Amino acid sequence: MTIETDKIATAAIHAGQAADPHTGAVIPPLHLSTTFVQDGIGGLRQGYEYGRSANPTRDALQAQLAALEGGTHAYSFASGLAAEDTLLRAILAPGDHVLLGSDVYGGTFRLISRVLGAWGVTVQVVDMSSLDAVRAAVAERAPRVLWVETPSNPLLRISDIAALAEIGHAAGSVVVVDNTFATPVLQRPLALGADVVVHSTTKYLGGHSDVVGGAVVLSDDALAEQVRFLQFAVGAVSGPFDAWLTTRGIKTLPVRMRQHNANAQAVAEFLDAHPRVARVYYPGLPSHPGHELAARQMSGFGGIVSVALETGEAARRFAESTRVFQLAESLGGVESLVNYPDAMTHASVRGTEAAVPVEVVRLSVGLEDVSDLLADLEQALTV
């Protein structure tokens, strides 16, 4: 049975998840085999020959990912950066140029500037929330890739996907949106005109801090074939058990995102009224400069709240004083985490245009009782 639906809660549970035809098992089996018997030389059963080229469990996840984002092709990788690297290699050649947001995940900036930079790719950083700044940068040098992260990491800037897609396409650029923070539950970049969506599935899609992975979703057949070839040829694929865990996580994504949104809104409002907080970065606050755009472009404001304290010392003390919010890398799991970007997730961009202010702390607001979260933040702010 094939499930085709625009209702994301139904797609999250059923896309790629047909019951096992032999046993009727509601949950498709986990296929751990690395190789598959052939019916004569070249006689592949359902296209399977070797685990790097294809695996039924990974294929099921890829069908699920495509359905969630409204794409026709999806590819699952061993990490978010493996997904980004494969996509960029599929698009770029030495001498090509990338236009990147000034507030993005530090690993993305490092990948483009240091890894692909050694290959001859150039990168320019611009505030993607300013359409005028983007137009000026594109006019100066048309990028092969226009890379958008919205909401951005960690300052939660909101960029206009539809307008950026129009600007990028007029310049002949491939427009890529990192949808990790919003997830397809809250934002559908392909429907807004983007060419490609990328995810760190480690975060909200997996949702339980127990699996590392990445994804590329798109509808362009020619580019999809290039990504598929590199997925096979380079081999940074997600393993079967990782794919299975990600699929399991996705099935509860819509209901989890509703609670992440509710808890994060409460946390943002509490921090915004606190006398020891200098600034709160959360698009759900009317004071956020991207609030109106986020309200139009997204169906919720997400589970990440960033906060600026008065000094870097105060920020570090706060990050090391929470109890329910655990000090750790990553985000998007059911548990609440606190991160000090300057010395943790974004340490690699210190001293660059993408550096994060030292007074900023990022909160990944989990699914705990919100009263416990607020009490934890209050005690940490009084240390």
Disulfide bonds with the S-S distance in Angstrom:
none
